[in-house]
Amino acid sequence: MKKFLWSTLVTIAGLFTVATGARAQAGTVVVHIRQDFIAGGKAFPAGTYKVYQDLPQTGQALILRGEEASAFLLPCTHDGAFAGETGAKLIRVGDVYYLSEIVTELGAYTFSIPPALTRTAKASDQVSKAAGGGK
């Protein structure tokens, strides 16, 4: 009887471990980015990166990991609908690219634009209005 209970316990523990590992891998995406970019306040070189979902059940954080660097990312929004194609999107401001979105099987994660970019965009908009607005 003890052997039966022990083998049942070991089997259940093994199944739980396998199920947890499979669920953790479901949010993992490999992305190929062709230009240097900034994500999570850090500069990254062009290359191949893995994106892991830190807490699969909440969708609150992502980990971006490459050969040379990694970062902990906090998305500003998460849309749980899967768009059908995984990957990453960058936004270009001047000569710098910023990570703006990552799509996994668990949904799309968007990242906010750094406040300095918002101020720069507003300032350049005011300059262009002032330069073109006078008669």
Sequence and secondary structure as in RCSB ss.txt:
>XXXX:A:sequence
MKKFLWSTLVTIAGLFTVATGARAQAGTVVVHIRQDFIAGGKAFPAGTYKVYQDLPQTGQALILRGEEASAFLLP
CTHDGAFAGETGAKLIRVGDVYYLSEIVTELGAYTFSIPPALTRTAKASDQVSKAAGGGK
>XXXX:A:secstr
 HHHHHHHHHHHHHHHHHHHHHHHHHT EEEEE S EEETTEEE SEEEEEEESSTTT   EEEE SS EEEE  
SEEE S  S  EEEEEEETTEEEEEEEEETTEEEE    HHHHHHHHHHHHHHHHHHH  
